[in-house]
Each structure stands twice: as structure tokens, then as C-alpha cells.
């Protein structure tokens, strides 16, 4: 049964993303809070909640779409100005959505800093429980800074609560300094996080999640030997870390197999909480998401905010299975006009048109009911398939192609593709990377990884321009990262814009 963390404390009402405000937010809670184990636990819960809070929690509808619409695979609707600007590479430092993502990440960071700062003053708590909660806070701080690093590059690095006015105006740190903090926090977290959680704590960070993200942090920095070491800890020790691939790819997204053996870290959604979804009052807000309605066609009451492109469909159809059927990842990811295609229970071509392409993944597409679109389908932050392919990439980038081959074959085998393990053993580094790039694209389409893959492979500009998706001719290297938001520049005398945006 799906579990979800929810804190009905005043911490959920703290809106402190702008740590540059001259009013010290700590004074709201430091005297009346942080005294009991339950309050410390509630503080940790508030960090998790920041991941999905409106308007742009990193796994909420707006930020989630921004991970996809900057690629060749998806585009945004043209009447939602900020999202369309990002999708067509016209955004500026004043574009609201990047400001909201920035603020949301620092909400999570501020809440993590609170837990870490106040943990020692909590009374009547056993050391193991305290260390576990501190490890969660450090994991979640690292997670937020991971996203700061990949979204903004250079940004403020704040790891302590602000106690002096002189500290309010925080200068930027380099991306390397942010990565160092991510590594430091994840190293600390993996020492104290449990390998497994009891069912009532499903969805909370584990040691495997910390190790996987540490490997990913190294991979994104091009530190392939260190990345390999972390990923191998999971992949080569299945007795301790019993992750695996689900046999049926589509079952990952049907709502019946959430928090499965393939889930390393999963963002939880449920109907827990209040009745409303469009509210800033967290005590009345449901923990569901409207992502399904955001991406559904207008014919069934959807808002079609994220639109799949023919380029993605072509990639998914590049290779058929060994039985000459469609790759099951194509069928689970998109709906299009193929024989007997059903979408929201309708005949596809008759209802949506012969040339339409719509998203299936995380869409409740089997449901014809309209009106109440609150979705409880979780989002994957880290799947075991991702760990396998990142380990394969770490091997390949060190010219250990033969070690990468069986890992890639595991992904291909689940997709029922032809067994090419023997051929891969003789491939060059370039040949294997081409295969890994393709497999990552089709395996994780709509899961928010592709833009960052393209960027670290140094193929982003070429892929965008070759695709000729709308806005491709506007692309320039500065769009690899969001700019520092204009509001932060205006509020902080020590803040400067990142060089690419000057």
C-alpha cells in the first residue's frame, strides 16, 4: 500500500525559499518547535513535501514539464507563456517558471538546514533515530543541490541557518563547489540511512538511494571511476541491495507496482490530505498531482500542456522486438495510430485523429472518467534501470566495453529486443556509447532525464537543431542552464548573473 509523508505542522507553511529576505524566518519556529522526536520527524517530512509543492516543486507539474520540453522529444503549448518560452528557447532571467524552480529548491534546502541545525536540541530521542533523520535531511539537501547544479550551474551555497544580517546577501558558489557539497552530504547520508524501510516508511530515502545519487553526481562530473565504484556497490551486491528489473516494462506505470524492486527512489503521490489541488494552503492540499490532466488531449478534458513529437515516436520505433512487434517501451510511453490502439478507452484514430501522438506514461490513460483529474501515479526519481545504464556508461567511458555489454543487454532483454551481447563485446567505445544513448532515450522518455543526458554528452545543440522541433533555431549555448532569476539579482547585492546570460 502506498505511503506518503505529510506534516500538518507550521513548518509546511514556512515559505523561505528567498533566504535573502531581511526578516529572519528562523524566529517563527526556533522557540516553540524542535524539542521532541515527533517535531524533528515532522521537520524531515516538510523537506519531502517541498519536492511536490506548488507551483514548481521539482516533481510537480511545471518543473516536471520543463525537464522534457527543452528536448527534441516534447514541446509545450503556446498559450502558457512561461513554459512555451522555455520550450522554444526564448526564456530570460525574468521568466517566472525558472524563478519558481529556483525558489522551490531553496525551500527544500532551507528546511533541510533547519533539521540539521536543530537536531541536537531535541530531547528524549535515541541516537539511532536522530542519526537516521539527520541522514535523511542530508540526503534531501543533497538532492536539492543536485538539481541546483544541473539546472543553474552556479548558485548560492547555503548550509547553515542565517543568524547575522551580513549573511543574508549570499554570493554565488561555483558548480564545482555545489557538487562538492552534494558529495559530502551523500557520503554522510549513506553511512546512516537504512538499507530497507518498514512498510509504513515506504518512499523515504534509503542507503541505496544515497549510493545511486552519489554515483550519478560523480557521473555528471565525468568522474567515471568513482561513479563505477558507487554503482557497483548496488549492482554487485544483490544480497544486500535486492533491486531488480520488473519483467513487464508497462507495469512500472500502471499504478499497481509502485515502490517495487525497480524503485531506488520514488516520489510519492496519493489522495492523502485535503480535498484541493490548486491551493497554496498545504493543510488543505491533496498529495495527488494533476500531471495526467496536464498532458491529456483536449478531446477527453485534458490541457495538452506537454506534447510528444514525431521525433520521439521515431526513436521508440527504431528497433522492433525479436518477434517483430513494437518495442514495449513505445507502447507504454506513447499512443498513436497503430492497429487496435485504445486510448482513454476510445479507438485512437476515430477519437484523436490519424496523425496524433499522445503521452501514455503516467497518464491514467485506461480511465475514461472525466472531471476529477487528481492522479496518484508516482514519479520515478531513480530506477534500477537507470543505475544499470549509468554503470554501463561509467565502464564504457573507461574503455571497459565488455563489462558494459551485459548491463545493456539486461535493458534490451526486458524490452524483448534481439540479443546482441556477443556483438557488443567487440564494439568500440563509440559504438557502445551510441547504443547507451539510444537506450537511455527510449527507456526514460517522459521521466525527465534526457535533457541532462544530452548536455553532459555534449550533443544537446546538435540534437535540437537536427530535430527542427519548434524553436530549434533559437537555441544558443546559454540555454544549457537556467539564468539566475531576476528577482534574486534585484534582492541580493552580492548576486551576479551567470556568464552565459550576461
Residue, then its C-alpha position, 0 to 999 in steps of 0.5 A: x500500500x502506498x505511503x506518503x509523508x505529510x506534516x500538518x505542522x507550521x513548518x509546511x507553511x514556512x515559505x523561505x525559499x528567498x533566504x535573502x529576505x531581511x526578516x529572519x524566518x528562523x524566529x517563527x519556529x526556533x522557540x516553540x518547535x524542535x524539542x521532541x522526536x515527533x517535531x524533528x520527524x515532522x521537520x524531515x517530512x516538510x523537506x519531502x513535501x517541498x519536492x511536490x509543492x506548488x507551483x514548481x516543486x521539482x516533481x510537480x507539474x511545471x518543473x516536471x514539464x520543463x525537464x522534457x520540453x527543452x528536448x527534441x522529444x516534447x514541446x509545450x503549448x503556446x498559450x502558457x507563456x512561461x513554459x512555451x518560452x522555455x520550450x522554444x528557447x526564448x526564456x530570460x532571467x525574468x521568466x517566472x517558471x525558472x524563478x519558481x524552480x529556483x525558489x522551490x529548491x531553496x525551500x527544500x534546502x532551507x528546511x533541510x538546514x533547519x533539521x540539521x541545525x536543530x537536531x541536537x536540541x531535541x530531547x528524549x530521542x535515541x541516537x539511532x533515530x536522530x542519526x537516521x533523520x539527520x541522514x535523511x535531511x542530508x540526503x534531501x539537501x543533497x538532492x536539492x543541490x543536485x538539481x541546483x547544479x544541473x539546472x543553474x550551474x552556479x548558485x548560492x551555497x547555503x548550509x547553515x541557518x542565517x543568524x547575522x544580517x551580513x549573511x543574508x546577501x549570499x554570493x554565488x558558489x561555483x558548480x564545482x563547489x555545489x557538487x562538492x557539497x552534494x558529495x559530502x552530504x551523500x557520503x554522510x547520508x549513506x553511512x546512516x540511512x537504512x538499507x530497507x524501510x518498514x512498510x509504513x516508511x515506504x518512499x523515504x530515502x534509503x542507503x541505496x538511494x544515497x549510493x545511486x545519487x552519489x554515483x550519478x553526481x560523480x557521473x555528471x562530473x565525468x568522474x567515471x571511476x568513482x561513479x563505477x565504484x558507487x554503482x557497483x556497490x548496488x549492482x554487485x551486491x544483490x544480497x544486500x541491495x535486492x533491486x531488480x528489473x520488473x519483467x513487464x516494462x508497462x507495469x512500472x506505470x500502471x499504478x499497481x507496482x509502485x515502490x517495487x524492486x525497480x524503485x531506488x527512489x520514488x516520489x510519492x503521490x496519493x489522495x492523502x490530505x485535503x480535498x484541493x489541488x490548486x491551493x497554496x494552503x498545504x493543510x488543505x492540499x491533496x498529495x495527488x498531482x494533476x500531471x495526467x490532466x496536464x498532458x491529456x488531449x483536449x478531446x477527453x478534458x485534458x490541457x495538452x500542456x506537454x506534447x510528444x513529437x514525431x521525433x520521439x515516436x521515431x526513436x521508440x520505433x527504431x528497433x522492433x522486438x525479436x518477434x517483430x512487434x513494437x518495442x514495449x517501451x513505445x507502447x507504454x510511453x506513447x499512443x498513436x495510430x497503430x492497429x487496435x490502439x485504445x486510448x482513454x478507452x476510445x479507438x485512437x484514430x476515430x477519437x484523436x485523429x490519424x496523425x496524433x501522438x499522445x503521452x501514455x506514461x503516467x497518464x491514467x490513460x485506461x480511465x475514461x472518467x472525466x472531471x476529477x483529474x487528481x492522479x496518484x501515479x508516482x514519479x520515478x526519481x531513480x530506477x534500477x534501470x537507470x543505475x544499470x545504464x549509468x554503470x554501463x556508461x561509467x565502464x564504457x567511458x573507461x574503455x571497459x566495453x565488455x563489462x558494459x555489454x551485459x548491463x545493456x543487454x539486461x535493458x534490451x532483454x526486458x524490452x524483448x529486443x534481439x540479443x546482441x551481447x556477443x556483438x557488443x563485446x567487440x564494439x568500440x567505445x563509440x559504438x557502445x556509447x551510441x547504443x547507451x544513448x539510444x537506450x537511455x532515450x527510449x527507456x526514460x522518455x517522459x521521466x525527465x532525464x534526457x535533457x541532462x543526458x544530452x548536455x553532459x554528452x555534449x550533443x544537446x545543440x546538435x540534437x535540437x537543431x537536427x530535430x527542427x522541433x519548434x524553436x530549434x533555431x533559437x537555441x544558443x549555448x546559454x540555454x544549457x542552464x537556467x539564468x539566475x532569476x531576476x528577482x534574486x539579482x534585484x534582492x541580493x547585492x552580492x548576486x551576479x548573473x551567470x556568464x552565459x546570460x550576461 
